[in-house]
Amino acid sequence: MDFNFKQYHTRSINAASNEERAIINQELKDFYASLNKEEQHEFNLQLQTFLAREVGRLKTDYEAIKGGME
């Protein structure tokens, strides 16, 4: 099973308010709670991979911007 974290991430980034962001986060928590133990394990693995990739991408973008400003 593949989980679409980017969908939640994009919606959260574009949320108009903290309340809207909280609703999106709750949707993701509710979805997680609906999964069986094996699916939750796979969800966690895929989430860790997604977060590591996104943090790495942001770091690369930051370094590129910072380097361009020097």
FENQUIUR-V871101 format. One record per residue. N is the residue number from 1. PSI is psi in radians with two decimals (NA if undefined). OMEGA is omega in whole degrees, 0 to 359 (none if undefined). Layout:
# FENQUIUR-V871101
n	psi	omega
N	PSI	OMEGA
N	PSI	OMEGA
This chain:
# FENQUIUR-V871101
n	psi	omega
1	2.28	177
2	2.34	181
3	2.41	184
4	1.37	180
5	-0.53	181
6	-0.62	179
7	-0.84	179
8	-0.71	181
9	-0.82	180
10	-0.76	178
11	-0.70	181
12	-0.74	178
13	-0.69	184
14	0.09	180
15	2.46	183
16	-0.32	184
17	2.92	175
18	-0.57	179
19	-0.76	178
20	-0.70	178
21	-0.69	179
22	-0.65	178
23	-0.76	179
24	-0.77	178
25	-0.68	179
26	-0.65	176
27	-0.78	181
28	-0.71	177
29	-0.72	179
30	-0.70	178
31	-0.81	179
32	-0.77	181
33	-0.44	181
34	-0.18	183
35	2.65	174
36	3.04	186
37	-0.74	180
38	-0.73	179
39	-0.66	177
40	-0.70	178
41	-0.83	179
42	-0.70	176
43	-0.86	181
44	-0.74	178
45	-0.81	180
46	-0.63	178
47	-0.76	178
48	-0.73	178
49	-0.79	179
50	-0.82	182
51	-0.73	179
52	-0.73	179
53	-0.77	181
54	-0.75	178
55	-0.74	178
56	-0.73	179
57	-0.77	179
58	-0.69	179
59	-0.76	179
60	-0.78	178
61	-0.77	180
62	-0.81	181
63	-0.67	179
64	-0.73	179
65	-0.79	180
66	-0.74	179
67	-0.59	179
68	-0.32	182
69	-0.23	183
70	NA	none
